[in-house]
Amino acid sequence: MPKRLSRASRPARYLFSALLVIALGGCQTTGIEDITGALGGKSDAASKADARPDMDALRERFRARPSDPNIALEYGKALRETGQRAQAVAVLEQAVLGHPSNKALLAGYGRALADNGNFQQAFDVLGRAHSPEDPDWRILSAQGAALDQLGRNEEAQQYYAAALKIVPDEPTVLSNLGLSYMLQNNLSKAEQVLGRAYQRNQNDARVRANLALVLGLQSREAEAEILVKADLPPDQAAAKVAALRQVLAKKQQRADK
C-alpha cells in the first residue's frame, strides 16, 4: 500500500493552479479534470451554463427518489458541473453508502472528491470503481491525476502507463503524463509527451495549455504564446497570453528567491 500523504506538495499545487489559469483564462471555479482532462465530463464554462437549467428538475427528482442510484449519479454530476463541489460529495457519499458495490457511483464519488481537493480519498475510492480484471482507462488516468496532486509523481506515471496500454496515444492520458513529468521538472520529457498529445488533438485547450507552459518554462515564450492564442478571438487570445506571462513571471520570481 503506498504511503499516504495528507496534502499535495507545494510545486504540484502551484503548477496545477498555473495550468488552470492558462486553460480557462483565470476562472477558478473548476475541478481537477478541467486542469488535466483526467476525470472526464465537461470542462468549459459553457457546459456549466448548459447544466444550470436542469438543476431544479434534477433536485426535485432526487428529493422524490433519493435512493435511486442513477438519479443520485446524475444529480451529483450536475452539481459538479455547476461548481457545487461539497454538495456533490455529500449527495454521492450518501448514494455510495446505500449502494457500496455500484461502480458507476464509486467513480462519480471519486471524481467529486477530487474536485473538492480530497485527493487521497479520491484515489482510494476510484480504486474501488474498477477491478484488475476489468480495468477502466479513464479511472486509471484519474487515479494518476490524484497521485500527482499528492506529489507522488512516479506512482502516478505507473497509472498513466497502465491506461495507455488500454488506449495507446489517448491524448488526455498523454497530457496528464506530460504534466506529471513537468511536476518533476523533467521538461524535455514533458515536452515530448505533450507534443504527442497535441498531435493527437490540437483542439483541446487543456493540452495546449500544458504544452504552452512547458515551452514557457524552457524560456520559449514566443512558441508558447503562439500555442495558447491558436484559433481564439483576439480578446480571449490576449487574456490567455497575459495569464501565461503572469504564471511564468511568478515562476521566475520563485526561482530568484
C-alpha positions, 0 to 999 in steps of 0.5 A: 500500500503506498504511503499516504500523504495528507496534502499535495506538495507545494510545486504540484499545487502551484503548477496545477493552479498555473495550468488552470489559469492558462486553460480557462483564462483565470476562472477558478471555479473548476475541478481537477479534470478541467486542469488535466482532462483526467476525470472526464465530463465537461470542462468549459464554462459553457457546459456549466451554463448548459447544466444550470437549467436542469438543476431544479428538475434534477433536485426535485427528482432526487428529493422524490427518489433519493435512493435511486442510484442513477438519479443520485449519479446524475444529480451529483454530476450536475452539481459538479458541473455547476461548481457545487463541489461539497454538495456533490460529495455529500449527495454521492457519499450518501448514494455510495453508502446505500449502494457500496458495490455500484461502480458507476457511483464509486467513480462519480464519488471519486471524481467529486472528491477530487474536485473538492481537493480530497485527493487521497480519498479520491484515489482510494475510492476510484480504486474501488470503481474498477477491478484488475480484471476489468480495468477502466482507462479513464479511472486509471488516468484519474487515479494518476491525476490524484497521485500527482496532486499528492506529489507522488509523481512516479506512482502516478506515471505507473497509472498513466502507463497502465491506461495507455496500454488500454488506449495507446496515444489517448491524448488526455492520458498523454497530457496528464503524463506530460504534466506529471513529468513537468511536476518533476521538472523533467521538461524535455520529457514533458515536452515530448509527451505533450507534443504527442498529445497535441498531435493527437488533438490540437483542439483541446485547450487543456493540452495546449495549455500544458504544452504552452507552459512547458515551452514557457518554462524552457524560456520559449515564450514566443512558441508558447504564446503562439500555442495558447492564442491558436484559433481564439478571438483576439480578446480571449487570445490576449487574456490567455497570453497575459495569464501565461506571462503572469504564471511564468513571471511568478515562476521566475520570481520563485526561482530568484528567491 
